[in-house]
């Protein structure tokens, strides 16, 4: 039976905060500012986009804190949606998490690690270093590269480490989160103190003048819509902050430490991200930010100081960052599948803990699916470049992710009404104003993604991915296996 073994409460406040911050910081902060700058055409509005993202994320984290203190169990957001609405809503979130959100992100971060390892050893690792290549057709590449092998290898290594227990998982998380936080702080300090240049975008005269790709000034509704689509990059880079809620069953004093770690971790990352962008803009003209080679803004910034050696320095920093990020994602994700399995809404074995007190089958299943997502590749014959299908899947679900976040915070209001007497050791900061503002802004961003030309093509496929969970849910219910817990 799944209750023969129990989770080990081995995560203190520091460990929990490291899971929040470490899961958030991957490769995005080193790259996405280039595309955001191209869309917004203004240093000031680029910083505002990151600031709005941080405040939005912090507002959500503070709201989730109340839910976490009410229900400090494994599963986190899945449990909140189940209790606020119904098992179906919890399942649709958990299904999408397994199908794309968590596993697709794990795949993306693993490939990012491999790509930057290829910078260090280009003769051995690369997306065009084939172990086999059967050609391409219809935009798909039937090949397998050394970069894919490395990416899958990192997933396997981190999964094996986490199979050995929460203690091993948290040690990896703490070491790599401290390392990459230190690397980012070093980048910020060097960028501001040594890399600062008089022609840096931070000091340009039209700091607050947003422009489109044609150089025309943006304003009014057009500016707000561009801001919403530009924030996709910063929102994705700031995602996974909620992963600590998945592991609440292993946190010491969870009613206190989970809400605190959400607040501290998201606030810390928000400040670091904002300062990193200030450093980019202090060292580089806006055009250099917008046209950084392969969008590697951080590398371009460090090149001002270290010259050609910056490429190697930043490759190592991003490898450290992505490795630690994936550890947090792998550690946390399996706890959601565990909670679903206990409700009879996922594969039964995923609801079992191994002898080390972790959901071993869930970890293995997650690793297998994430690895499979790495295999299908796209090929653009015009540019002779390779891509990955999971990138499209992640683009598709951003809209759905925003909806799930908004629904979860709305659930806070519902549970206040449904369970007024429930124990709430922590109450959401600024309730009802802050949670309501978050819901409004999150839904506005979702609507923007739905109608904006740049992103609207992704929203319907994203909803289809979510809705594929409905027949699966009904199948489990029909079999009489679903027995949601009280």
C-alpha positions as CSV (number, residue, x, y, z in Angstrom):
1,X,0.0,0.0,0.0
2,X,1.1,3.6,-0.7
3,X,0.9,4.5,3.0
4,X,3.4,1.9,4.2
5,X,6.1,4.5,3.9
6,X,6.0,8.2,4.7
7,X,7.7,11.3,3.5
8,X,10.6,12.5,5.5
9,X,10.3,16.1,6.7
10,X,13.9,17.2,5.9
11,X,13.5,20.6,4.3
12,X,14.0,23.7,6.5
13,X,13.3,27.3,5.6
14,X,16.7,27.7,3.8
15,X,16.2,24.4,1.8
16,X,12.7,25.5,0.8
17,X,13.8,28.9,-0.3
18,X,16.6,27.3,-2.3
19,X,14.0,25.2,-4.1
20,X,11.9,28.3,-4.9
21,X,14.9,30.4,-6.1
22,X,16.8,27.5,-7.7
23,X,13.8,26.3,-9.7
24,X,13.1,29.8,-11.0
25,X,16.7,30.6,-12.1
26,X,17.5,28.6,-15.2
27,X,18.9,29.9,-18.5
28,X,16.2,32.5,-19.3
29,X,17.6,35.4,-17.4
30,X,20.8,35.1,-19.5
31,X,18.9,35.2,-22.8
32,X,15.3,36.4,-23.0
33,X,16.0,40.1,-22.5
34,X,17.2,40.3,-26.1
35,X,13.8,39.4,-27.6
36,X,12.0,41.5,-25.0
37,X,14.2,44.5,-25.9
38,X,13.4,43.9,-29.6
39,X,9.7,44.0,-28.9
40,X,9.7,47.0,-26.5
41,X,12.5,49.0,-28.1
42,X,13.1,50.9,-24.8
43,X,15.5,50.3,-21.9
44,X,13.0,51.7,-19.5
45,X,10.1,49.6,-20.6
46,X,12.4,46.5,-20.6
47,X,13.1,47.1,-16.9
48,X,9.4,47.8,-16.3
49,X,8.5,44.4,-17.9
50,X,10.8,42.6,-15.5
51,X,9.5,44.6,-12.6
52,X,5.9,43.9,-13.4
53,X,6.8,40.2,-13.8
54,X,8.4,40.2,-10.4
55,X,5.5,42.0,-8.7
56,X,3.0,39.7,-10.4
57,X,4.9,36.6,-9.4
58,X,5.3,37.9,-5.8
59,X,1.6,38.7,-5.6
60,X,0.8,35.1,-6.7
61,X,3.3,33.6,-4.2
62,X,1.9,35.6,-1.3
63,X,-1.6,34.3,-2.2
64,X,-0.4,30.7,-2.6
65,X,1.1,31.1,0.9
66,X,-2.4,31.0,2.5
67,X,-3.4,27.9,0.5
68,X,-0.1,26.2,1.4
69,X,-0.6,26.9,5.1
70,X,-4.1,25.5,4.9
71,X,-3.1,22.4,3.0
72,X,0.5,21.6,3.7
73,X,0.4,18.3,1.8
74,X,2.3,16.8,-1.2
75,X,0.8,18.0,-4.5
76,X,0.5,21.7,-3.9
77,X,-1.4,23.5,-6.7
78,X,-3.1,20.2,-7.8
79,X,-4.5,19.9,-4.2
80,X,-5.6,23.6,-4.1
81,X,-7.5,23.3,-7.4
82,X,-9.1,20.0,-6.3
83,X,-10.3,21.4,-3.1
84,X,-11.5,24.8,-4.4
85,X,-13.3,23.4,-7.5
86,X,-13.4,19.6,-8.1
87,X,-11.1,16.7,-8.7
88,X,-11.5,17.3,-12.4
89,X,-9.8,20.7,-12.3
90,X,-7.0,19.4,-10.2
91,X,-6.5,16.6,-12.6
92,X,-6.5,18.9,-15.7
93,X,-3.7,20.9,-14.1
94,X,-1.7,17.8,-13.0
95,X,-2.2,16.2,-16.4
96,X,-0.9,19.3,-18.2
97,X,2.0,19.5,-15.7
98,X,3.0,16.0,-16.5
99,X,2.4,16.1,-20.3
100,X,4.2,19.5,-20.9
101,X,4.6,22.0,-18.2
102,X,7.0,20.2,-15.9
103,X,8.5,17.6,-18.2
104,X,8.7,20.0,-21.2
105,X,10.6,22.5,-19.0
106,X,12.9,19.7,-17.7
107,X,13.6,18.8,-21.3
108,X,14.2,22.4,-22.3
109,X,16.6,23.1,-19.4
110,X,18.5,19.9,-20.0
111,X,19.0,20.8,-23.7
112,X,20.2,24.3,-22.6
113,X,22.8,22.6,-20.4
114,X,23.9,20.5,-23.3
115,X,24.1,23.4,-25.7
116,X,26.4,25.4,-23.3
117,X,28.5,22.3,-22.7
118,X,29.0,22.3,-26.4
119,X,30.5,25.8,-26.1
120,X,33.2,24.2,-23.9
121,X,33.8,21.1,-26.0
122,X,32.5,21.9,-29.4
123,X,34.2,18.9,-31.0
124,X,32.3,16.5,-28.9
125,X,28.9,18.0,-28.0
126,X,26.6,19.8,-30.5
127,X,23.2,19.5,-32.1
128,X,24.9,18.8,-35.4
129,X,27.2,16.1,-34.0
130,X,25.1,13.1,-34.9
131,X,25.1,9.6,-33.4
132,X,22.8,8.8,-36.3
133,X,21.1,10.8,-39.0
134,X,18.4,9.4,-41.2
135,X,17.7,12.7,-42.9
136,X,14.7,15.0,-42.6
137,X,11.2,15.4,-44.1
138,X,8.3,17.7,-43.5
139,X,10.3,19.9,-41.2
140,X,11.2,17.0,-38.9
141,X,14.7,15.7,-38.4
142,X,15.1,11.9,-37.9
143,X,18.4,12.2,-36.1
144,X,20.0,11.9,-32.7
145,X,22.8,14.2,-31.6
146,X,25.4,14.2,-28.9
147,X,23.7,17.2,-27.4
148,X,20.5,15.2,-27.0
149,X,22.4,12.4,-25.4
150,X,24.0,14.8,-22.9
151,X,20.6,16.3,-22.1
152,X,19.0,12.9,-21.4
153,X,22.1,11.9,-19.4
154,X,21.6,14.9,-17.0
155,X,18.0,14.0,-16.5
156,X,18.9,10.4,-15.7
157,X,21.7,11.5,-13.3
158,X,19.6,13.9,-11.4
159,X,16.7,11.4,-11.2
160,X,19.0,8.8,-9.8
161,X,20.3,11.2,-7.2
162,X,16.7,12.2,-6.2
163,X,15.7,8.5,-6.0
164,X,18.1,8.2,-3.1
165,X,16.1,10.5,-0.9
166,X,15.1,14.1,-0.2
167,X,18.3,14.8,1.7
168,X,20.4,14.1,-1.4
169,X,18.1,16.1,-3.6
170,X,18.2,19.1,-1.3
171,X,22.0,19.0,-1.0
172,X,22.3,19.3,-4.8
173,X,19.7,22.0,-4.8
174,X,21.5,24.1,-2.1
175,X,25.0,23.8,-3.6
176,X,23.9,24.7,-7.1
177,X,21.5,27.5,-6.1
178,X,24.2,29.2,-4.0
179,X,26.6,28.8,-6.9
180,X,24.4,30.3,-9.5
181,X,23.1,33.1,-7.3
182,X,26.7,34.0,-6.6
183,X,27.5,33.9,-10.3
184,X,24.6,36.2,-11.1
185,X,25.6,38.6,-8.3
186,X,29.1,38.6,-9.7
187,X,27.8,39.4,-13.2
188,X,25.7,42.3,-11.7
189,X,28.6,43.7,-9.7
190,X,31.1,43.5,-12.7
191,X,28.6,44.8,-15.1
192,X,27.8,47.9,-13.0
193,X,31.3,48.5,-11.6
194,X,33.6,47.5,-14.5
195,X,31.5,47.0,-17.6
196,X,29.6,50.3,-17.4
197,X,30.0,52.3,-20.6
198,X,28.9,55.8,-21.5
199,X,27.0,54.5,-24.5
200,X,25.1,52.0,-22.4
201,X,21.4,51.9,-22.9
202,X,20.9,52.8,-19.3
203,X,22.2,56.3,-20.1
204,X,20.5,57.0,-23.4
205,X,18.4,60.1,-23.8
206,X,15.1,58.4,-24.9
207,X,15.2,55.9,-22.1
208,X,11.4,55.8,-21.8
209,X,10.5,55.9,-25.5
210,X,9.2,52.5,-26.7
211,X,9.6,51.7,-30.4
212,X,8.5,48.8,-32.6
213,X,10.8,46.9,-35.0
214,X,10.3,49.7,-37.6
215,X,11.4,52.4,-35.2
216,X,7.9,53.8,-34.8
217,X,7.0,55.0,-31.3
218,X,4.5,52.8,-29.4
219,X,1.8,54.1,-27.2
220,X,-1.6,53.4,-25.7
221,X,-3.2,50.0,-26.2
222,X,-0.5,49.0,-28.7
223,X,2.2,49.5,-26.1
224,X,0.2,47.5,-23.5
225,X,-0.3,44.6,-25.9
226,X,3.4,44.6,-26.8
227,X,4.2,44.7,-23.1
228,X,2.0,41.7,-22.4
229,X,3.6,39.6,-25.2
230,X,7.1,40.7,-24.2
231,X,6.5,39.5,-20.7
232,X,6.1,35.9,-21.9
233,X,9.9,35.7,-21.8
234,X,10.2,37.1,-18.3
235,X,7.2,35.1,-17.0
236,X,8.7,31.9,-18.3
237,X,12.0,32.8,-16.8
238,X,10.3,33.4,-13.4
239,X,8.1,30.3,-13.5
240,X,8.4,27.2,-11.2
241,X,8.2,29.4,-8.1
242,X,5.3,27.2,-7.0
243,X,7.3,24.0,-7.0
244,X,7.9,24.2,-3.3
245,X,4.2,23.7,-2.7
246,X,4.5,20.3,-4.4
247,X,7.0,19.2,-1.8
248,X,5.1,20.6,1.3
249,X,4.8,17.0,2.7
250,X,8.6,17.1,3.2
251,X,9.0,20.6,4.7
252,X,9.5,21.1,8.4
253,X,6.9,23.3,10.0
254,X,5.2,23.6,6.5
255,X,2.5,26.0,7.7
256,X,5.2,28.5,8.4
257,X,8.1,27.6,6.1
258,X,6.3,27.1,2.8
259,X,4.6,30.6,2.8
260,X,7.8,32.2,4.0
261,X,10.0,30.4,1.4
262,X,7.5,31.5,-1.4
263,X,7.8,35.1,-0.3
264,X,11.6,35.2,0.3
265,X,12.5,33.1,-2.8
266,X,10.3,35.1,-5.3
267,X,11.4,38.4,-3.8
268,X,15.1,37.4,-4.0
269,X,14.9,36.3,-7.6
270,X,12.9,39.4,-8.6
271,X,15.6,41.7,-7.3
272,X,18.4,39.7,-8.9
273,X,16.6,39.6,-12.3
274,X,16.0,43.3,-12.2
275,X,19.6,44.1,-11.3
276,X,20.9,41.7,-13.9
277,X,19.0,43.7,-16.6
278,X,20.3,47.0,-15.2
279,X,23.8,45.6,-15.6
280,X,23.1,44.6,-19.2
281,X,21.8,48.0,-20.0
282,X,24.8,49.7,-18.2
283,X,27.3,47.8,-20.3
284,X,25.6,47.6,-23.7
285,X,23.8,50.0,-26.1
286,X,20.2,49.0,-26.7
287,X,21.0,47.7,-30.2
288,X,23.7,45.4,-28.7
289,X,21.1,44.0,-26.3
290,X,18.6,43.5,-29.1
291,X,21.1,41.9,-31.4
292,X,23.3,39.9,-29.0
293,X,24.6,36.8,-30.8
294,X,22.2,33.9,-30.2
295,X,20.4,36.3,-27.8
296,X,23.1,35.7,-25.2
297,X,22.9,39.1,-23.6
298,X,24.8,38.0,-20.4
299,X,27.7,36.8,-22.6
300,X,27.7,40.1,-24.6
301,X,27.8,42.0,-21.3
302,X,30.7,40.0,-19.9
303,X,32.5,40.4,-23.3
304,X,32.9,44.1,-22.5
305,X,35.0,43.0,-19.5
306,X,36.6,39.7,-20.4
307,X,36.7,39.8,-24.1
308,X,36.6,36.4,-25.8
309,X,36.9,34.6,-22.5
310,X,33.4,35.7,-21.6
311,X,31.9,33.0,-23.7
312,X,33.6,30.3,-21.7
313,X,32.8,32.0,-18.3
314,X,29.2,32.4,-19.1
315,X,28.9,28.9,-20.5
316,X,30.1,27.5,-17.2
317,X,27.7,29.8,-15.2
318,X,24.7,28.8,-17.3
319,X,25.6,25.1,-17.0
320,X,25.6,25.5,-13.2
321,X,22.4,27.4,-13.3
322,X,20.5,24.9,-15.6
323,X,21.8,21.8,-13.7
324,X,20.5,23.2,-10.4
325,X,17.3,24.4,-11.9
326,X,16.5,20.9,-13.3
327,X,17.3,19.3,-10.0
328,X,14.5,21.4,-8.4
329,X,12.1,20.6,-11.2
330,X,12.8,16.9,-11.0
331,X,12.6,16.8,-7.3
332,X,9.3,18.6,-7.1
333,X,7.3,17.3,-10.1
334,X,7.0,13.7,-8.9
335,X,5.2,14.8,-5.8
336,X,2.2,16.0,-7.9
337,X,1.9,12.7,-9.7
338,X,2.1,11.0,-6.2
339,X,-0.9,13.0,-5.0
340,X,-2.8,12.3,-8.1
341,X,-2.1,8.6,-7.8
342,X,-3.4,8.5,-4.2
343,X,-6.6,10.0,-5.6
344,X,-6.8,7.2,-8.2
345,X,-6.2,9.7,-10.9
346,X,-2.8,8.6,-12.1
347,X,-0.8,5.4,-12.5
348,X,-1.1,3.5,-9.2
349,X,2.7,2.9,-8.8
350,X,3.3,6.7,-8.9
351,X,1.6,6.8,-5.5
352,X,4.2,4.6,-3.8
353,X,7.2,5.8,-1.9
354,X,10.4,3.9,-2.2
355,X,12.6,2.8,0.7
356,X,14.2,6.3,0.8
357,X,10.8,7.9,1.3
358,X,10.4,9.5,-2.2
359,X,8.0,8.7,-5.0
360,X,10.4,6.5,-7.0
361,X,8.0,5.5,-9.8
362,X,6.8,9.1,-10.3
363,X,10.5,10.2,-10.6
364,X,11.2,7.4,-13.2
365,X,8.0,8.1,-15.2
366,X,8.8,11.8,-15.3
367,X,12.4,11.2,-16.4
368,X,11.2,8.8,-19.1
369,X,8.6,11.2,-20.6
370,X,11.0,14.3,-20.4
371,X,13.6,12.2,-22.2
372,X,11.1,11.2,-24.9
373,X,10.2,14.9,-25.4
374,X,13.9,15.6,-26.2
375,X,13.9,13.1,-29.1
376,X,11.6,14.7,-31.8
377,X,13.5,17.5,-33.6
378,X,12.7,20.1,-36.2
379,X,14.9,21.1,-39.1
380,X,15.0,24.4,-41.0
381,X,16.6,23.8,-44.3
382,X,16.9,27.5,-45.1
383,X,19.1,28.2,-42.1
384,X,20.4,24.7,-41.6
385,X,19.4,24.8,-37.9
386,X,17.8,22.3,-35.6
387,X,15.0,22.9,-33.1
388,X,12.9,20.8,-30.6
389,X,9.2,20.1,-30.7
390,X,8.9,20.6,-26.9
391,X,9.7,24.3,-27.5
392,X,6.4,24.6,-29.4
393,X,4.6,22.6,-26.7
394,X,5.9,25.1,-24.1
395,X,4.8,28.0,-26.2
396,X,1.4,26.5,-26.4
397,X,0.8,26.0,-22.7
398,X,1.9,29.5,-21.5
399,X,-1.7,30.7,-22.0
400,X,-3.0,27.7,-20.0
401,X,-0.4,28.2,-17.3
402,X,-1.6,31.8,-16.7
403,X,-5.2,30.5,-16.6
404,X,-4.3,27.9,-14.0
405,X,-2.5,30.4,-11.8
406,X,-5.5,32.8,-12.0
407,X,-7.9,29.9,-11.2
408,X,-5.8,28.9,-8.2
409,X,-5.8,32.4,-6.7
410,X,-9.6,32.7,-7.4
411,X,-9.7,29.4,-5.4
412,X,-8.4,31.4,-2.4
413,X,-11.6,33.4,-2.5
414,X,-13.7,30.3,-2.9
415,X,-12.1,28.5,0.0
416,X,-12.6,31.6,2.2
417,X,-16.3,31.3,1.5
418,X,-16.5,27.4,1.6
419,X,-14.3,26.9,4.6
420,X,-14.4,30.1,6.7
421,X,-13.4,28.2,9.9
422,X,-10.5,26.4,8.4
423,X,-7.1,26.9,10.1
424,X,-5.1,29.6,8.3
425,X,-1.8,30.1,10.0
426,X,-0.8,32.5,7.2
427,X,-3.4,34.8,5.6
428,X,-2.7,36.2,2.1
429,X,-1.0,39.6,2.2
430,X,-3.3,42.4,1.2
431,X,-6.4,40.2,0.9
432,X,-8.6,40.8,-1.0
433,X,-6.9,43.6,-3.0
434,X,-3.6,42.0,-3.9
435,X,-5.0,38.6,-4.9
436,X,-7.8,40.3,-6.9
437,X,-5.2,42.5,-8.7
438,X,-3.2,39.4,-9.5
439,X,-6.2,37.6,-11.0
440,X,-7.2,40.7,-13.1
441,X,-3.6,41.2,-14.4
442,X,-3.1,37.5,-15.1
443,X,-6.3,37.3,-17.0
444,X,-5.5,40.4,-19.0
445,X,-2.1,38.9,-20.0
446,X,-3.9,35.7,-20.9
447,X,-6.4,37.7,-23.1
448,X,-3.4,39.6,-24.6
449,X,-1.8,36.2,-25.5
450,X,-5.1,35.1,-27.0
451,X,-5.5,38.1,-29.4
452,X,-1.9,39.3,-30.0
453,X,-0.6,38.4,-33.5
454,X,2.7,37.1,-32.1
455,X,1.1,34.6,-29.7
456,X,-2.5,33.9,-30.7
457,X,-1.6,30.9,-32.8
458,X,-0.3,29.1,-29.7
459,X,-3.4,29.5,-27.5
460,X,-5.8,27.1,-29.1
461,X,-3.2,24.2,-29.3
462,X,-2.5,24.9,-25.6
463,X,-6.1,24.6,-24.7
464,X,-6.3,21.4,-26.7
465,X,-3.4,20.0,-24.8
466,X,-5.2,20.7,-21.5
467,X,-8.5,19.3,-22.8
468,X,-6.8,16.0,-23.7
469,X,-7.0,15.3,-20.0
470,X,-10.8,15.2,-20.0
471,X,-11.2,11.7,-21.7
472,X,-8.3,10.4,-19.5
473,X,-10.0,11.7,-16.4
474,X,-13.4,10.3,-17.4
475,X,-11.7,6.9,-18.1
476,X,-10.2,6.7,-14.7
477,X,-13.5,7.8,-13.1
478,X,-15.4,5.2,-15.2
479,X,-13.1,2.5,-13.9
480,X,-14.1,3.5,-10.4
481,X,-10.5,4.0,-9.5
482,X,-10.8,7.7,-8.6
483,X,-11.3,8.2,-4.9
484,X,-10.4,11.8,-4.1
485,X,-9.4,12.3,-0.5
486,X,-11.2,14.6,1.8
